[in-house]
Amino acid sequence: MESISHDKVKLFYFGDHNSATDELKGNNYSGRSEIKLIPLSDLSEASLSGTYSFTDSKATQSAVKIIEQYGGSVVNSGSRVSNIDVLGLLANNRSGGFGIALLFVVVCATCWSWIGSRERLHSILVLNGCQNKNIVYRDTSDFLRVWMIPYVIGIVISIALSLVLYSVNSVFDYLEAYLASVILFLILFLVVVAVFSIITMPSVRNISLRRNLSKRLLFGQVFLKLVCIVLALVSGAMALSSFESASQQFRSVKRWEGVQQVVSVKTFADPTTSSSEVAQAFNDFFSLADARGGLYLSYSVAPALVEGANPTANDISKQLSPYDDVIITNRSFLNLMNVSENDLKKIDSSHIPASVLSGMRGYDGIWLNEHSGIAMEDCLYEWKGEGLFPALEYGAQNGMFSMTRNPLVIVVDDVSKDLNINGFVYPALSTSNIIFNDADFVNSIAEESGLLSSINSINRVSDDAFYQYCILKQLGETNLFYLIIVLLEVVLSTVEGAYLWAYENRRRIFIRHTLGEHYLRLSSGHCVTQAVLLLISCIIAYVVVGQQKLLSNNICIFMTGISVLCLSIEIISVLLASNKCFTEVVNRAVK
């Protein structure tokens, strides 16, 4: 379907005309008064280039067959991970590997806590002559009995939330795939419980020599707890970063609402490696688009003008001070974004940092045409408007606008004449930093310039922006789920570790507390040790997050808050465990 005007729409159909007419009866396509049916004898006329999804492989094969029948071609026909395939999503999601590792650590920590809580029971059973295999069976069956109810409740809640938040093609298929994943995780729990039960099984000799496993269990508990803390900090940082990006992307989506017809273009060919005919077609394509006012350029070049590979926003701001970005744009894009000329102030090169000016002069020979007659330092402006300057992010494949408030703006009046096709224009096109008025406009000038056969896809920027917003939002929700799960495990591991420590030091606690010493003073050495280990975990997490270039003021505050929360839980757990152990000694529950 292609829109001809506000009241008219053009529909291309496959197959019989009468069947198509019958199927369209009663559908006015959002109030369009005139619907024009055209047989799809030439796919290029319909501008169908792009990425399409089908419900199953049968529908995909049928579509491929029809497309090839009409002279079209399919570049890559493959299968995408289903939204109902929980394990598949974990494996293919950008945070999937991290998620799988996190869930495995959570399983191990939960099972280790369970085995640690049964140390004394193991000793009693061994002394009573119970065989190891029977003890292992009892550990797994008791684990299943104790944890089954909360496990089922968690499953029901997660399924309900998933069905409310996300749409699925088939609820039955979703439940089938989800429950299969749940059963696999349950089996994993039982296997890990059995393995830990075997490796921590006490012997009669060790029991007779009063060699218990408390220290070994405590060491394992503390280690798994610290790993969980690192994972909690990293997942929290990833979640917050994703939500911040999603918020920025949502603002971008709102900005595209008024210009939803704007499109980006992907091509099969590259003018730098193609024949002279194709290279000339690219030149003609850009010249026609620019001359007719339908080519919009917005390209952040700050990363190329500062030192260091993959600089962060903070790195760029420091080196460009007082500016926070350098944007190359054209008048058409500024008009598209309703930027008034009064909001831009012309400046000369003496106002900008010497390093930036030197970088500009170095790139003049790469980004500008030899006979353009201009230099970038002749086209400098400062942003004097209110709020954010409307500029696309570097490599804006998803239509995301940047957060720049004080950019150095380079305004080019004639893109096709002033900028080098190979050195600047085509790279900007390939990253969607050059966009066009609409699909009909692109098809028209592509056919006129002879570039139509080299175009791979024409995509609406607003659609790409909204899709990316959904991806970022889902990624944030996934990492938030990871954070909640691993924080619950941190609490469980901390409580069990505190009790193991108190049990190991029960006599000292009883004697010194009987003499009037407070639990906090009794446990101060242990708490200091845990605080140091927590600090090491924080450093590791900060390094990991820093390598991912996710660190920001908000994320640092958030990670610090999580660390303080973990330390508070540790202190409270130790105090409660000390009190519990003292009470058990008083009541002679601990021998």
C-alpha positions, -999 to +999 in steps of 0.1 A: +000+000+000+013+035-009-004+068+000-010+090-030-026+118-011-046+123+021-078+110+004-063+085-020-044+053-015-027+030-041-029-008-034-008-034-052-022-069-052-011-104-060-034-127-080-069-122-092-084-087-094-120-097-086-108-116-055-088-086-043-118-063-048-141-086-028-116-088+000-113-050+003-151-044+006-159-025+037-123-013+043-118+024+038-082+025+050-085+052+076-111+072+058-095+073+023-123+080-002-105+065-032-086+032-034-067+024-066-059-013-073-029-020-094-016-055-105+018-061-091+036-070-124+068-051-114+078-052-077+100-021-081+069+000-087+056-010-053+087-001-033+085-033-014+122-034-005+127-040+032+125-065+060+093-086+065+082-111+091+058-140+086+040-163+111+058-195+100+081-210+075+052-221+052+040-185+049+076-174+043+082-199+015+049-189-001+059-152-001+093-160-015+078-180-043+054-152-053+082-126-051+104-146-074+075-153-097+071-115-102+108-110-109+119-100-074+146-115-052+151-123-015+184-114-001+182-134+031+154-157+041+159-170+076+141-176+109+139-152+138+138-163+174+102-166+184+089-143+212+076-174+229+109-192+229+122-181+263+156-199+261+160-187+225+154-151+236+180-155+263+205-170+239+200-143+211+192-112+231+221-087+234+222-094+271+214-131+266+248-145+275+249-124+306+214-136+315+222-172+311+253-168+333+233-149+359+206-175+361+231-203+364+249-185+393+215-179+410+207-216+407+241-225+422+238-200+450+203-211+459+213-248+459+244-240+480+223-221+505+200-251+507+228-276+513+244-253+539+212-251+559+212-290+561+247-295+574+237-307+609+210-329+594+236-346+572+258-353+602+228-368+621+218-390+592+253-402+585+258-412+622+225-430+621+238-451+592+218-435+564+234-442+530+247-413+510+224-419+481+194-418+504+206-385+519+210-371+483+175-383+475+161-367+506+179-334+499+164-332+464+129-343+475+128-318+504+141-291+481+113-298+457+087-299+485+099-266+502+105-246+471+077-259+448+050-235+461+071-203+457+084-216+424+049-221+410+037-187+424+066-170+406+058-188+374+022-178+375+031-142+382+057-141+354+033-156+329+005-132+339+029-102+336+042-114+302+007-118+288-004-084+301+028-066+289+034-083+256+012-096+229+016-132+216+003-149+185-009-179+205-013-181+242-012-219+240+021-219+222+035-194+246+025-214+276+039-246+261+073-230+254+074-212+287+065-243+308+091-263+289+117-238+299+104-238+335+107-276+337+143-275+324+152-250+351+136-272+377+156-302+365+187-280+367+179-271+403+175-307+413+207-318+395+228-290+412+213-298+446+223-335+441+258-325+430+264-301+460+249-327+484+274-353+472+305-330+474+296-317+508+286-350+523+304-355+557+321-388+567+319-406+600+356-400+606+353-363+601+323-361+623+340-381+651+370-358+649+346-328+650+356-316+616+325-299+603+321-283+569+309-249+582+341-231+571+340-246+536+303-239+533+307-204+545+335-198+520+314-210+492+284-190+504+304-158+506+320-164+472+286-170+455+271-140+473+299-117+460+294-130+425+257-123+428+265-087+440+287-081+410+259-094+387+233-073+406+254-041+401+261-049+364+225-058+356+213-027+374+236-005+354+225-022+322+188-018+331+192+019+340+213+026+308+186+008+287+158+028+302+177+061+298+183+052+261+147+042+257+136+075+272+158+093+247+145+072+219+109+078+229+116+116+227+130+109+192+098+090+183+077+120+194+098+142+172+092+121+141+054+122+146+051+153+125+073+140+097+064+103+096+069+101+058+107+107+060+126+076+049+161+062+050+177+043+021+199+012+020+218+002-011+234-029-024+262-010-041+290+012-028+302+040-050+338+035-039+339-001-052+313-001-080+316+006-117+318+041-131+282+038-142+269+031-107+292+057-092+277+083-116+242+071-107+250+078-070+262+113-080+230+120-100+208+106-072+223+129-046+223+159-069+186+154-078+176+148-042+195+179-030+183+201-058+147+193-052+150+199-014+142+163-004+177+154+011+182+159+048+216+157+064+224+156+101+257+140+111+277+142+143+314+143+135+327+150+170+340+114+175+363+120+145+376+153+158+386+142+193+414+119+205+408+083+215+389+054+201+352+052+207+351+083+229+322+087+254+299+117+256+320+129+286+353+125+266+338+145+237+325+173+260+358+177+278+378+180+245+353+202+227+346+225+257+326+247+256+308+227+230+294+192+235+292+181+199+300+190+163+271+186+138+273+188+100+238+196+087+220+213+058+193+239+055+167+213+045+171+193+077+169+225+098+137+235+080+123+200+085+130+204+122+115+239+122+148+255+133+146+293+129+176+312+115+174+334+146+184+303+167+218+300+149+245+325+153+273+328+127+308+327+143+344+326+129+370+300+136+387+320+163+359+311+187+365+273+186+392+252+203+425+250+184+424+212+184+390+211+169+400+237+142+430+216+134+409+185+131+385+203+108+412+214+085+426+179+084+393+165+072+386+193+047+404+172+021+384+141+029+349+153+036+348+182+011+350+182-027+382+196-042+363+223-061+337+231-035+353+265-028+345+263+009+361+252+041+343+239+071+356+267+093+337+291+069+303+275+078+303+276+117+273+284+138+264+283+175+230+271+188+212+299+206+178+282+208+161+268+238+164+231+248+181+204+228+194+210+193+177+187+168+205+165+155+207+128+147+230+106+167+263+094+152+254+063+132+216+070+136+204+037+122+174+040+144+164+076+140+176+086+175+181+123+182+212+133+202+211+151+236+233+179+226+225+213+241+255+234+230+268+220+196+291+236+171+270+235+139+285+233+104+258+242+079+263+231+043+241+247+017+247+223-012+254+187+000+260+172-034+283+200-046+302+207-014+306+173+002+326+144-012+304+114-022+329+087-012+344+104+018+313+118+035+279+115+017+277+078+012+290+070+047+263+093+061+237+076+039+248+041+051+243+051+087+209+068+081+224+103+088+211+112+054+174+108+050+148+117+023+114+133+020+094+101+014+094+068-005+077+082-036+104+109-038+132+083-035+117+060-061+112+089-085+148+102-083+163+067-081+146+058-114+156+090-130+192+087-119+195+049-127+201+039-091+168+021-086+183-014-091+209-007-065+185+002-037+181-025-011+154-010+011+135+022+018+124+024+055+104+050+073+126+066+100+097+069+124+091+031+122+128+024+128+128+048+158+097+032+174+111-003+168+143+007+185+124+022+214+106-011+219+139-030+218+155-007+244+125-008+266+124-046+265+161-048+271+157-026+302+128-047+315+149-079+309+178-065+329+154-052+356+141-088+359+177-100+362+184-074+390+153-084+410+162-121+408+198-117+417+190-093+446+167-118+461+195-143+458+219-119+475+195-116+504+191-154+506+229-160+504+236-132+530+212-146+555+225-182+551+261-170+552+255-150+583+240-180+601+269-202+590+293-177+605+273-174+637+271-212+640+309-215+635+314-189+663+285-199+686+307-205+716+324-171+714+291-154+708+276-171+739+305-163+762+311-127+752+274-117+749+268-133+783+295-109+796+275-080+782+292-074+748+268-063+721+262-084+689+275-055+668+308-054+685+310-092+684+305-093+647+325-062+638+355-081+625+333-102+602+313-072+590+346-053+582+358-083+562+325-085+543+327-047+537+361-051+521+350-080+500+319-059+490+342-031+480+363-055+458+330-066+442+320-030+435+354-023+419+350-053+396+315-043+387+326-007+380+354-020+357+329-042+338+304-014+334+331+010+325+344-013+297+308-013+284+309+025+284+278+027+305+291+047+334+273+080+341+265+100+372+230+083+376+245+049+372+273+055+397+247+067+422+225+037+415+254+012+419+265+029+451+230+027+465+228-011+457+262-015+474+250+003+506+218-018+505+238-050+503+261-039+532+230-030+553+215-065+547+248-081+557+249-062+590+213-069+599+216-106+589+247-110+611+230-094+641+199-115+637+219-147+632+240-140+663+209-135+683+194-167+670+225-187+676+228-173+712+192-182+719+198-218+706+228-222+728+209-209+758+181-234+750+207-261+744+195-265+708+231-265+696+253-292+710 
